[in-house]
Amino acid sequence: MLITSIDNDSFPNTLSPPGLTPEHKWYLFNEIRCFVSDEHKEKVAPVPDCSEPRKYVGREGDDDDDDANLGEAGPSKEKTTESVNRKRQQRQRNQQG
């Protein structure tokens, strides 16, 4: 059978992916970002655009008391990056000594 014209209705509907959940965004940021080279951090594990789920706020071993004061809006990018850098430095010190 030879089709001479293509009807737009003959193509399947386009499916759009739903995107990452807030939990997954924060997992990437909190747990994976420290392993990514600086040039790729914002692409692989950027600062999430949503407030941090309760699962990650005040985790055991988290020495940050600021989490209780985050409110609905979530942390600022500067505060979150500062916290991540502080935790990364602490992990490095623990591994060294």
Stockholm file with secondary structure:
# STOCKHOLM 1.0

chainA/1-97         MLITSIDNDSFPNTLSPPGLTPEHKWYLFNEIRCFVSDEHKEKVAPVPDCSEPRKYVGREGDDDDDDANLGEAGPSKEKTTESVNRKRQQRQRNQQG
#=GR chainA/1-97 SS CCCCSCCGGGSCCCCCCCCCCHHHHHHIIIIIGGGSCGGGHHHHSCCCSSCCCTTTTTCTTCCCGGGGGCTTTCCCHHHHHHHHHHHHHHHHHHHHC
#=GC SS_cons        CCCCSCCGGGSCCCCCCCCCCHHHHHHIIIIIGGGSCGGGHHHHSCCCSSCCCTTTTTCTTCCCGGGGGCTTTCCCHHHHHHHHHHHHHHHHHHHHC
//
